[in-house]
């Protein structure tokens, strides 16, 4: 196949200024089922190669303007792991050896057989496939590490949330985030943006509940001069400003029904019209909406448009409340307290067992934001300041028990949660964890076995424990 279009379907780019040889080699590769692009010159080729292109390059060494050695240099500057196979004449073998030292994958000395060419190309394609597969795995690992750093926790709920974000970030789907006040809706929205192909484009966040009804349309859609009293010049709205990127629309439940109609049209048609204007402006935008309300219930009550709800509800992400993932509380508290101590130039304080019990028992109506503020107070040397409300002490742990759990069961669940939370603090020795809990090491070891928890301490056995 002779073409100059290099895309992800192209497996081999063949360059040779000898038209007859180029045609013969191209036919050999084509008959072997390979998608080939054949070129008479290497000029400008390196710049045209797509990033992470899955193919290989086969090039003659002796060519005018840009020879094979220069092409190799240019390709390696763009992607050091892209295989380049060089074709040489008899007198070019020393040059080909030099090219191999410079990073060429292989060289073929004329005359060579069709089988030799195909064997080398297929091996190079397999190497390229493995390289790109490893790159993809490294990127996926980096994304997971980035998510783990943003969304701390070991609970099943937070792990599921991270999995959802990873899966949705790679798509272009609009997303609806459901979560209580302070649960971290904007953190999730930013993660969806930063792990997506739009990460280098704008991320625009707007709180619909904080906008006055008189300006919300202008803020979102923009306006033309004279659109209303005081509109003296054109204004670019948030949707248009986010073009190519992501718009995060928080507290969407507070939008008026009139604005909801315009939002629905934008989501369906991907165009907007500024207030007072007639021009339809195409948009390439991802909308992430967030709410703390049940929009289905709001729609049933006539406070939210049902059609907009169904349009937004294609990809729903629910953030678990902090009280639903109590095993993450102490880990989050420690993280926030240490960060606050560093920020204020203060020594890091250690929590007492009683304080950790208070943290685990609190109901956290303000979720992670409340926990962060509590950790800030603690870092400043102040009291935790947590309300003790009747019934809170057992509420969190009874969620993990079958209905009708006895007092003994609840005590055991409370004990297990305290030990699990202490282990999550990152102890490197069982001794330090035992000291923090006020237990002998042997007692803690026995309790770990009893509750099905594990702790690795360099192969320690119960006989080594005092």
Backbone torsions as a table, in degrees:
resi	resn	phi	psi	omega
1	UNK	NA	132.2	178.2
2	UNK	-110.9	115.5	-177.8
3	UNK	-161.3	159.9	177.7
4	UNK	-115.2	15.4	179.2
5	UNK	-91.9	110.9	-179.3
6	UNK	-104.0	114.3	179.5
7	UNK	-136.5	-170.6	-175.6
8	UNK	-68.3	-14.5	177.7
9	UNK	-83.6	-18.9	-178.6
10	UNK	-73.4	127.1	-179.8
11	UNK	-100.7	-31.5	-177.5
12	UNK	-136.6	130.3	167.7
13	UNK	-105.8	119.6	-176.7
14	UNK	-107.9	124.6	-179.4
15	UNK	-124.2	123.1	175.5
16	UNK	-159.8	133.2	-179.2
17	UNK	-80.2	-8.1	175.5
18	UNK	-86.5	105.9	-173.6
19	UNK	-60.9	-39.4	-177.6
20	UNK	-67.3	-45.8	179.3
21	UNK	-66.3	-39.5	179.6
22	UNK	-60.2	-43.0	180.0
23	UNK	-65.3	-41.7	-179.0
24	UNK	-65.3	-45.0	-179.5
25	UNK	-67.0	-37.8	178.9
26	UNK	-63.4	-40.4	178.5
27	UNK	-65.6	-39.3	177.9
28	UNK	-59.7	-46.3	-179.6
29	UNK	-68.8	-39.0	-179.1
30	UNK	-65.6	-42.3	179.7
31	UNK	-66.7	-23.1	177.8
32	UNK	-83.3	3.7	176.7
33	UNK	87.1	16.6	-179.3
34	UNK	-98.4	140.7	179.0
35	UNK	-84.2	114.0	-170.7
36	UNK	-117.7	140.0	168.1
37	UNK	-115.8	122.2	-178.2
38	UNK	-110.1	135.3	-176.5
39	UNK	-131.2	148.3	178.6
40	UNK	-90.4	-9.0	-179.9
41	UNK	-147.5	150.9	178.4
42	UNK	-94.5	0.5	-176.9
43	UNK	-61.1	125.1	176.9
44	UNK	76.7	2.3	-175.1
45	UNK	-66.7	-46.7	-174.2
46	UNK	-55.9	-40.6	-177.8
47	UNK	-69.9	-20.1	-177.3
48	UNK	-91.3	-6.7	-178.3
49	UNK	-74.6	127.2	178.5
50	UNK	-63.9	150.1	174.8
51	UNK	-62.6	138.8	-178.3
52	UNK	56.0	35.2	176.4
53	UNK	-62.1	133.0	-172.7
54	UNK	-86.5	11.8	-175.1
55	UNK	-104.6	-168.7	179.1
56	UNK	-133.4	162.7	-179.1
57	UNK	-115.4	133.1	173.1
58	UNK	-118.3	120.3	-173.7
59	UNK	-140.2	142.1	170.6
60	UNK	-69.9	152.7	178.0
61	UNK	-82.6	-47.5	-175.8
62	UNK	-84.9	101.1	177.4
63	UNK	-145.0	150.1	177.6
64	UNK	-73.2	163.6	177.3
65	UNK	66.8	-75.2	177.6
66	UNK	-120.7	110.3	-179.7
67	UNK	-86.4	180.0	-175.8
68	UNK	-63.5	-35.7	179.8
69	UNK	-67.1	-42.3	178.3
70	UNK	-67.1	-38.9	177.2
71	UNK	-61.2	-43.7	178.6
72	UNK	-57.4	-44.5	179.6
73	UNK	-61.3	-44.1	-178.2
74	UNK	-67.6	-41.1	-179.6
75	UNK	-66.0	-43.7	-179.3
76	UNK	-65.6	-29.7	176.7
77	UNK	-68.2	-28.7	-179.9
78	UNK	-86.7	-42.3	-180.0
79	UNK	-152.2	102.7	-172.7
80	UNK	-64.5	-19.5	-176.9
81	UNK	-100.8	9.3	178.9
82	UNK	-80.6	121.5	-176.5
83	UNK	-69.5	132.1	175.7
84	UNK	-124.0	121.4	177.8
85	UNK	-104.6	130.2	-176.1
86	UNK	-110.2	139.2	177.3
87	UNK	-101.0	129.8	-176.1
88	UNK	-126.9	151.9	167.6
89	UNK	-85.4	174.1	-176.0
90	UNK	-57.8	-40.7	-176.5
91	UNK	-78.5	-4.4	-176.5
92	UNK	-100.1	5.7	-176.8
93	UNK	-59.7	-45.5	177.0
94	UNK	-59.0	-36.3	178.1
95	UNK	-67.3	-37.1	179.0
96	UNK	-67.3	-37.6	176.5
97	UNK	-62.1	-40.6	176.4
98	UNK	-62.3	-39.2	179.3
99	UNK	-64.4	-38.5	177.9
100	UNK	-61.6	-39.7	177.8
101	UNK	-67.4	-23.8	179.5
102	UNK	-89.1	-0.3	174.5
103	UNK	116.6	4.6	176.7
104	UNK	-65.1	146.2	-178.7
105	UNK	-75.7	-41.2	-175.8
106	UNK	-162.9	164.6	170.0
107	UNK	-137.6	146.5	-179.2
108	UNK	-117.6	123.6	-178.3
109	UNK	-92.2	127.7	177.2
110	UNK	-67.3	144.1	-9.7
111	UNK	-82.4	144.0	179.2
112	UNK	-125.3	157.4	-177.5
113	UNK	-83.5	161.2	176.1
114	UNK	-61.3	-38.2	179.9
115	UNK	-63.6	-38.9	179.5
116	UNK	-64.1	-41.9	178.7
117	UNK	-63.4	-48.4	-177.2
118	UNK	-65.4	-38.6	179.7
119	UNK	-63.1	-44.1	-179.3
120	UNK	-66.7	-42.1	-179.5
121	UNK	-65.0	-43.1	-178.5
122	UNK	-66.1	-39.5	176.9
123	UNK	-64.2	-40.3	179.4
124	UNK	-66.0	-38.4	178.1
125	UNK	-65.0	-37.3	178.4
126	UNK	-67.8	-40.5	176.1
127	UNK	-61.0	-43.8	179.8
128	UNK	-62.9	-39.7	179.3
129	UNK	-61.5	-44.2	-179.6
130	UNK	-66.1	-38.5	178.2
131	UNK	-60.9	-48.2	-178.4
132	UNK	-68.7	-33.5	177.3
133	UNK	-64.8	-42.2	178.0
134	UNK	-65.7	-38.1	176.7
135	UNK	-61.1	-44.5	-179.4
136	UNK	-62.5	-40.9	178.9
137	UNK	-66.0	-39.4	179.0
138	UNK	-65.3	-40.1	178.3
139	UNK	-65.8	-41.4	178.9
140	UNK	-63.2	-40.3	177.9
141	UNK	-64.7	-41.9	178.9
142	UNK	-63.0	-39.4	178.1
143	UNK	-63.6	-42.3	179.9
144	UNK	-64.6	-40.5	178.9
145	UNK	-65.6	-39.5	178.8
146	UNK	-64.7	-41.9	178.4
147	UNK	-65.7	-40.7	-179.9
148	UNK	-63.9	-32.8	178.6
149	UNK	-74.0	-31.2	-179.6
150	UNK	-83.3	-40.8	-176.6
151	UNK	-115.4	83.0	-176.8
152	UNK	-69.7	146.5	174.4
153	UNK	145.1	156.9	179.5
154	UNK	-120.7	0.3	-178.0
155	UNK	-69.1	158.8	178.3
156	UNK	-61.4	-36.3	-178.6
157	UNK	-64.2	-43.7	-178.0
158	UNK	-74.5	-32.4	175.8
159	UNK	-64.7	-42.0	177.5
160	UNK	-64.1	-38.2	178.0
161	UNK	-61.9	-44.6	178.5
162	UNK	-62.4	-38.8	178.2
163	UNK	-63.6	-41.8	178.3
164	UNK	-61.9	-45.1	-179.2
165	UNK	-62.0	-44.7	179.6
166	UNK	-59.0	-42.5	-178.2
167	UNK	-70.2	-42.3	-175.5
168	UNK	-78.8	-28.1	-176.8
169	UNK	-60.5	-33.1	-177.6
170	UNK	-75.9	-7.9	-178.7
171	UNK	-101.8	177.2	176.5
172	UNK	-105.8	8.7	-174.3
173	UNK	-67.5	141.3	169.4
174	UNK	-68.5	151.5	-173.2
175	UNK	-130.7	141.1	172.6
176	UNK	-111.1	123.1	179.4
177	UNK	-104.2	127.7	178.2
178	UNK	-113.9	123.8	-179.8
179	UNK	-168.1	150.9	179.7
180	UNK	-69.4	166.4	176.6
181	UNK	-57.1	130.3	177.2
182	UNK	82.8	4.7	-176.5
183	UNK	-79.0	-17.3	178.2
184	UNK	108.2	36.8	-177.0
185	UNK	-64.5	-40.6	179.9
186	UNK	-70.4	-32.7	176.2
187	UNK	-60.8	-43.7	178.5
188	UNK	-65.4	-42.5	-179.9
189	UNK	-62.1	-43.2	179.0
190	UNK	-65.6	-36.9	177.5
191	UNK	-64.0	-42.5	177.1
192	UNK	-59.2	-39.0	179.4
193	UNK	-71.9	-48.9	-172.9
194	UNK	-68.7	-21.7	178.4
195	UNK	-97.6	7.1	-177.0
196	UNK	-103.1	174.4	176.9
197	UNK	-70.9	-8.1	179.4
198	UNK	-94.2	8.7	-170.3
199	UNK	-60.7	-25.2	179.7
200	UNK	-93.7	6.3	178.4
201	UNK	-107.2	173.8	-173.9
202	UNK	-64.2	143.4	166.4
203	UNK	-114.5	114.1	-175.1
204	UNK	-115.1	119.3	-179.6
205	UNK	-108.3	135.3	177.9
206	UNK	-142.6	135.9	178.4
207	UNK	-98.8	106.4	-176.8
208	UNK	-63.5	-29.1	-179.0
209	UNK	-72.9	-16.8	-178.5
210	UNK	-94.6	-3.0	-178.4
211	UNK	-95.0	136.6	174.9
212	UNK	-66.6	143.4	-178.4
213	UNK	-55.3	-31.3	-176.0
214	UNK	-73.0	-18.3	-175.6
215	UNK	-118.4	-4.8	-173.1
216	UNK	-61.2	-41.6	-179.7
217	UNK	-65.6	-42.3	178.7
218	UNK	-64.0	-40.4	179.9
219	UNK	-63.8	-41.6	-175.9
220	UNK	-81.9	-45.7	-171.2
221	UNK	-104.4	-13.0	-177.2
222	UNK	79.6	174.7	178.0
223	UNK	-151.6	161.8	176.0
224	UNK	-97.9	160.3	176.9
225	UNK	-57.1	134.8	178.4
226	UNK	82.4	4.6	-178.5
227	UNK	-62.4	-31.5	177.2
228	UNK	-157.9	169.5	-178.4
229	UNK	-58.3	125.3	-179.9
230	UNK	95.6	-8.1	178.3
231	UNK	-84.7	88.5	-173.9
232	UNK	-90.3	-21.8	178.9
233	UNK	-143.6	166.0	-177.8
234	UNK	-65.3	142.6	175.6
235	UNK	-126.5	129.8	176.0
236	UNK	-86.5	123.2	-177.6
237	UNK	-80.0	172.8	-176.7
238	UNK	-62.3	-38.8	179.3
239	UNK	-61.1	-47.5	-178.1
240	UNK	-67.6	-37.2	179.7
241	UNK	-65.1	-30.0	-179.5
242	UNK	-85.8	5.3	-176.1
243	UNK	-53.1	129.6	-177.0
244	UNK	90.6	-13.9	-176.7
245	UNK	-122.2	-138.0	-174.1
246	UNK	-128.6	136.0	172.9
247	UNK	-113.2	123.0	178.2
248	UNK	-100.8	118.2	-175.8
249	UNK	-113.5	99.0	-176.6
250	UNK	-87.7	155.2	-179.6
251	UNK	53.3	48.4	-177.7
252	UNK	-63.5	-22.1	-179.2
253	UNK	-65.7	-17.3	-178.2
254	UNK	-86.3	-3.3	179.3
255	UNK	-68.4	143.9	175.4
256	UNK	-70.7	158.3	180.0
257	UNK	-62.0	-32.5	179.2
258	UNK	-65.0	-44.2	178.8
259	UNK	-69.2	-34.0	177.9
260	UNK	-59.7	-36.7	178.1
261	UNK	-60.7	-44.8	-178.9
262	UNK	-68.3	-36.8	177.9
263	UNK	-65.4	-41.1	178.3
264	UNK	-60.2	-43.5	179.3
265	UNK	-62.7	-42.3	-179.6
266	UNK	-62.4	-43.2	-179.0
267	UNK	-65.5	-35.5	-177.3
268	UNK	-78.9	-39.9	-171.8
269	UNK	-106.1	-15.2	-179.0
270	UNK	57.3	41.0	172.7
271	UNK	-137.3	154.7	173.4
272	UNK	-134.0	161.2	177.8
273	UNK	-131.0	120.3	179.6
274	UNK	-63.9	151.6	175.3
275	UNK	-58.7	131.8	-179.9
276	UNK	79.1	4.7	-178.8
277	UNK	-113.2	166.3	178.8
278	UNK	-118.3	-8.6	-176.2
279	UNK	-83.2	132.0	174.7
280	UNK	-88.9	123.6	-176.0
281	UNK	-106.5	115.8	-179.9
282	UNK	-69.0	144.2	-178.2
283	UNK	-125.9	136.6	168.0
284	UNK	-111.3	94.8	-169.1
285	UNK	-145.5	146.7	172.3
286	UNK	-110.1	129.4	-179.9
287	UNK	-106.4	124.5	173.2
288	UNK	-114.0	114.2	-180.0
289	UNK	-104.0	151.6	180.0
290	UNK	-136.9	147.4	-179.6
291	UNK	-150.5	152.9	173.2
292	UNK	-104.2	-0.3	-178.4
293	UNK	-106.8	160.7	170.9
294	UNK	-79.5	102.0	-175.0
295	UNK	-67.5	-27.5	177.0
296	UNK	-63.8	-44.1	178.2
297	UNK	-65.6	-40.4	178.1
298	UNK	-63.4	-36.2	178.3
299	UNK	-67.6	-40.5	178.7
300	UNK	-63.5	-29.2	-179.7
301	UNK	-90.1	0.6	177.1
302	UNK	81.0	10.3	-179.4
303	UNK	-92.6	-10.3	-179.4
304	UNK	-144.3	139.2	-177.5
305	UNK	-67.1	128.1	-179.0
306	UNK	-63.9	-39.1	-178.3
307	UNK	-66.3	-35.2	177.0
308	UNK	-69.4	-38.8	177.8
309	UNK	-59.1	-47.8	-178.5
310	UNK	-67.6	-31.4	177.7
311	UNK	-68.5	-37.6	-178.9
312	UNK	-80.0	-24.9	-170.1
313	UNK	-83.5	15.8	178.7
314	UNK	-65.8	-47.5	179.2
315	UNK	-122.5	102.0	-177.0
316	UNK	-104.8	129.1	175.6
317	UNK	-117.7	119.8	179.2
318	UNK	-104.8	125.8	177.7
319	UNK	-91.2	121.7	-179.8
320	UNK	-66.7	141.8	175.0
321	UNK	-66.9	155.8	-177.0
322	UNK	-62.3	-34.2	179.9
323	UNK	-67.7	-15.8	178.5
324	UNK	-89.1	-5.6	178.7
325	UNK	-138.9	59.4	-174.1
326	UNK	-62.6	-25.2	179.5
327	UNK	-65.4	-13.0	178.3
328	UNK	-93.2	-9.1	-170.1
329	UNK	-61.3	-50.7	-175.8
330	UNK	-68.7	-35.3	176.6
331	UNK	-62.8	-45.8	178.1
332	UNK	-64.8	-42.2	-178.8
333	UNK	-61.8	-44.4	179.8
334	UNK	-61.7	-43.0	179.6
335	UNK	-61.1	-48.2	-178.6
336	UNK	-67.4	-39.1	-178.9
337	UNK	-66.5	-41.7	179.2
338	UNK	-66.3	-41.5	178.4
339	UNK	-62.6	-40.8	179.9
340	UNK	-66.9	-40.1	179.2
341	UNK	-62.2	-43.4	178.0
342	UNK	-63.6	-42.7	-178.6
343	UNK	-62.7	-36.9	-177.9
344	UNK	-94.7	1.1	179.8
345	UNK	68.2	35.5	-177.3
346	UNK	-113.8	155.3	175.6
347	UNK	-68.3	150.1	179.9
348	UNK	-76.0	124.5	178.7
349	UNK	-86.4	151.7	175.1
350	UNK	-103.0	140.6	178.3
351	UNK	-82.4	149.4	174.3
352	UNK	-87.1	166.9	178.1
353	UNK	-60.6	-39.3	179.2
354	UNK	-64.2	-40.7	178.9
355	UNK	-65.5	-40.1	179.0
356	UNK	-65.2	-36.1	176.6
357	UNK	-63.3	-42.1	178.0
358	UNK	-61.6	-42.5	-178.6
359	UNK	-63.4	-41.9	-178.5
360	UNK	-70.5	-30.3	-176.6
361	UNK	-85.5	-20.6	-177.1
362	UNK	-66.3	148.1	-174.3
363	UNK	-84.8	-15.3	176.1
364	UNK	51.2	61.7	176.4
365	UNK	-63.8	-25.7	177.9
366	UNK	-92.1	4.2	174.9
367	UNK	57.5	-143.6	-173.0
368	UNK	-62.8	-34.3	179.5
369	UNK	-63.3	-41.9	177.1
370	UNK	-64.9	-41.5	178.9
371	UNK	-62.4	-40.9	179.2
372	UNK	-63.7	-42.1	177.7
373	UNK	-64.7	-37.8	177.4
374	UNK	-64.5	-42.6	178.4
375	UNK	-64.0	-35.8	177.2
376	UNK	-63.2	-44.4	177.9
377	UNK	-61.7	-43.0	-179.6
378	UNK	-61.5	-43.4	-179.9
379	UNK	-62.9	-29.7	179.5
380	UNK	-82.8	1.3	178.1
381	UNK	88.5	12.2	-178.5
382	UNK	-94.4	169.1	176.7
383	UNK	-68.9	158.4	178.9
384	UNK	-61.7	-36.9	177.1
385	UNK	70.8	32.6	-179.2
386	UNK	-91.9	137.2	176.8
387	UNK	-72.9	138.0	173.9
388	UNK	-105.9	104.0	-178.2
389	UNK	-105.0	145.4	-176.1
390	UNK	-59.6	133.2	177.7
391	UNK	91.0	-13.2	-177.0
392	UNK	-68.2	-33.8	-172.2
393	UNK	-54.9	-35.7	-176.3
394	UNK	-108.6	-7.3	-172.6
395	UNK	-61.4	-45.0	-175.3
396	UNK	-64.8	-38.4	-174.7
397	UNK	-84.4	-24.8	178.0
398	UNK	-66.9	-19.5	176.7
399	UNK	-62.7	-25.1	-176.6
400	UNK	-94.5	1.3	-176.6
401	UNK	-108.9	154.7	171.1
402	UNK	-66.1	154.3	-179.8
403	UNK	-57.9	140.6	-179.9
404	UNK	81.9	18.5	178.9
405	UNK	-58.6	137.2	-177.4
406	UNK	-74.7	169.7	177.0
407	UNK	-59.6	-41.4	179.3
408	UNK	-61.3	-40.6	178.4
409	UNK	-63.4	-41.0	-179.0
410	UNK	-68.9	-37.0	176.8
411	UNK	-63.2	-43.4	178.8
412	UNK	-63.7	-40.4	178.8
413	UNK	-64.5	-39.2	178.6
414	UNK	-64.6	-44.4	179.3
415	UNK	-61.3	-45.3	-179.8
416	UNK	-61.2	-41.5	-179.1
417	UNK	-64.4	-40.7	178.8
418	UNK	-63.5	-44.3	-179.9
419	UNK	-65.8	-44.7	-179.7
420	UNK	-61.3	-41.8	179.8
421	UNK	-66.4	-37.1	178.9
422	UNK	-67.2	-40.1	178.0
423	UNK	-63.1	-32.8	-179.4
424	UNK	-68.1	-11.4	179.9
425	UNK	-76.1	-3.5	171.9
426	UNK	89.7	30.0	177.6
427	UNK	-62.9	137.0	177.7
428	UNK	-97.8	-6.1	178.1
429	UNK	-138.7	141.4	179.2
430	UNK	-62.7	-31.3	-179.1
431	UNK	-58.8	-45.0	-177.6
432	UNK	-68.8	-36.4	177.3
433	UNK	-65.1	-41.2	179.4
434	UNK	-64.5	-41.9	178.8
435	UNK	-62.1	-41.6	-179.4
436	UNK	-63.8	-32.3	-179.4
437	UNK	-90.0	-5.8	-179.7
438	UNK	71.9	34.9	-178.2
439	UNK	-124.9	151.3	167.9
440	UNK	-65.6	152.4	-178.0
441	UNK	-59.6	-42.6	-178.7
442	UNK	-62.5	-39.2	178.3
443	UNK	-63.5	-43.5	178.9
444	UNK	-64.2	-40.4	179.0
445	UNK	-59.1	-44.4	179.7
446	UNK	-64.2	-38.5	-179.9
447	UNK	-69.5	-33.2	176.1
448	UNK	-61.0	-44.9	178.8
449	UNK	-64.1	-41.1	-178.1
450	UNK	-62.1	-40.9	-175.5
451	UNK	-95.1	4.5	178.4
452	UNK	70.9	27.3	178.0
453	UNK	-99.8	159.5	-178.1
454	UNK	-131.1	152.2	176.8
455	UNK	-149.4	124.0	-179.5
456	UNK	-96.5	124.0	-179.4
457	UNK	-134.9	60.9	174.5
458	UNK	61.2	32.3	175.0
459	UNK	84.6	16.9	179.7
460	UNK	-61.2	141.8	176.6
461	UNK	-115.3	164.7	-178.8
462	UNK	-59.3	-28.1	-179.6
463	UNK	-68.4	-23.2	-179.8
464	UNK	-83.2	-11.3	-172.3
465	UNK	-92.0	138.8	178.1
466	UNK	-85.1	NA	NA
